[in-house]
Amino acid sequence: MNIQDAQKQVDEWIKNHGVRYFNELTNMAQLTEEVGEVARIIARRYGEQSEKESDKNKDLGEELADVVFVVLCLANQTGVNLQEAFDKKLDLKTKRDHDRHHNNEKLQ
């Protein structure tokens, strides 16, 4: 599935299961909350913080999917074609960063 199809799928889900999109500010707050949950798992599982027993069953993939879902909601409700934006960004990063990363001694 490409990003454009995912946007359509989220829109259909909202139409069939949700009442409507939350407003943009609510979705931004939700996105912040979901990113915080991802950060908590990564900090405790892969970082130096100890993982609490209650966090050990948290599914990183599920939390990342929550982030993607809310991003797709925001794109839909603000009229952003995320596939087009992503393709443009990847092209820009490819042109801008190829030599930069190959020449970065810290990455050798």
Backbone torsions as a table, in degrees:
resi	resn	phi	psi	omega
1	MET	NA	135.4	175.6
2	ASN	-92.2	175.4	-175.5
3	ILE	-65.0	-39.7	-179.5
4	GLN	-61.5	-41.3	176.9
5	ASP	-65.0	-38.4	178.4
6	ALA	-63.7	-40.6	177.2
7	GLN	-60.3	-43.3	179.1
8	LYS	-64.5	-41.3	-179.5
9	GLN	-63.8	-41.5	177.6
10	VAL	-64.9	-42.0	179.1
11	ASP	-61.5	-42.5	177.0
12	GLU	-63.4	-39.9	178.7
13	TRP	-62.1	-45.1	178.8
14	ILE	-59.6	-45.0	-178.9
15	LYS	-64.8	-36.8	-174.9
16	ASN	-91.8	-26.7	-173.3
17	HIS	-122.9	-26.3	178.3
18	GLY	-98.8	165.9	176.0
19	VAL	-79.9	-44.3	179.6
20	ARG	-169.0	173.2	172.6
21	TYR	-68.0	142.3	167.1
22	PHE	-65.0	156.7	179.1
23	ASN	-67.1	166.0	-173.3
24	GLU	-59.6	-38.1	-180.0
25	LEU	-68.7	-39.5	176.5
26	THR	-63.9	-43.9	178.3
27	ASN	-65.4	-34.5	176.2
28	MET	-64.2	-41.6	176.9
29	ALA	-64.1	-40.3	177.9
30	GLN	-63.7	-41.3	178.4
31	LEU	-60.8	-43.7	178.5
32	THR	-60.5	-43.0	178.3
33	GLU	-62.3	-44.6	-178.8
34	GLU	-67.2	-40.5	177.2
35	VAL	-63.1	-37.1	175.9
36	GLY	-61.0	-38.3	178.2
37	GLU	-66.7	-39.2	175.5
38	VAL	-62.8	-45.4	-179.4
39	ALA	-61.0	-40.8	-180.0
40	ARG	-60.8	-47.2	179.6
41	ILE	-61.7	-47.2	-176.7
42	ILE	-66.3	-42.2	-179.3
43	ALA	-62.3	-36.6	-176.2
44	ARG	-89.5	-33.8	-177.0
45	ARG	-86.1	-37.0	-175.3
46	TYR	-114.8	-15.9	-179.5
47	GLY	-95.9	-159.6	-173.8
48	GLU	-93.0	-9.4	177.6
49	GLN	-74.1	147.8	176.7
50	SER	-78.3	145.6	-178.3
51	GLU	-89.4	124.7	178.3
52	LYS	-70.4	152.3	179.4
53	GLU	-55.6	-38.8	-178.3
54	SER	-69.3	-16.9	-179.9
55	ASP	-93.7	-13.9	-172.6
56	LYS	-66.0	-23.8	179.6
57	ASN	-95.9	2.7	179.4
58	LYS	-69.4	137.2	-176.5
59	ASP	-98.7	110.2	-179.1
60	LEU	-59.6	-41.3	179.5
61	GLY	-60.2	-41.4	178.9
62	GLU	-63.9	-40.8	180.0
63	GLU	-69.0	-38.7	176.1
64	LEU	-64.8	-38.1	177.1
65	ALA	-63.9	-36.1	175.6
66	ASP	-60.5	-42.0	178.4
67	VAL	-62.1	-47.1	-179.2
68	VAL	-61.2	-43.3	-179.7
69	PHE	-58.0	-47.6	-178.1
70	VAL	-68.7	-37.3	176.3
71	VAL	-61.0	-42.7	178.5
72	LEU	-64.3	-38.8	175.5
73	CYS	-60.0	-47.7	-179.8
74	LEU	-61.6	-41.3	178.3
75	ALA	-62.6	-45.3	-179.2
76	ASN	-60.8	-47.9	-172.4
77	GLN	-77.4	-13.3	177.2
78	THR	-106.7	3.5	175.7
79	GLY	76.5	24.0	179.7
80	VAL	-90.2	127.3	171.1
81	ASN	-84.5	98.0	-172.8
82	LEU	-68.2	-30.6	176.8
83	GLN	-62.0	-47.5	179.1
84	GLU	-63.1	-44.5	-179.6
85	ALA	-64.3	-41.6	-180.0
86	PHE	-65.8	-45.8	179.6
87	ASP	-59.2	-42.8	178.6
88	LYS	-63.4	-43.6	-179.6
89	LYS	-64.9	-43.3	-179.7
90	LEU	-63.3	-40.2	176.9
91	ASP	-62.2	-45.7	178.6
92	LEU	-60.3	-47.9	-179.3
93	LYS	-64.3	-36.7	179.2
94	THR	-62.9	-46.2	-179.3
95	LYS	-69.8	-40.3	-173.5
96	ARG	-78.5	-37.5	-166.1
97	ASP	-107.2	-6.0	-175.2
98	HIS	-56.0	-60.1	-178.7
99	ASP	-69.1	-34.7	-178.8
100	ARG	-56.9	-45.8	-178.2
101	HIS	-75.2	-36.0	177.7
102	HIS	-66.5	-27.6	-179.0
103	ASN	-96.1	3.8	-179.4
104	ASN	-83.1	110.6	-179.4
105	GLU	-60.0	-28.5	179.9
106	LYS	-67.2	-19.4	-179.0
107	LEU	-99.0	1.1	-178.6
108	GLN	-77.3	NA	NA
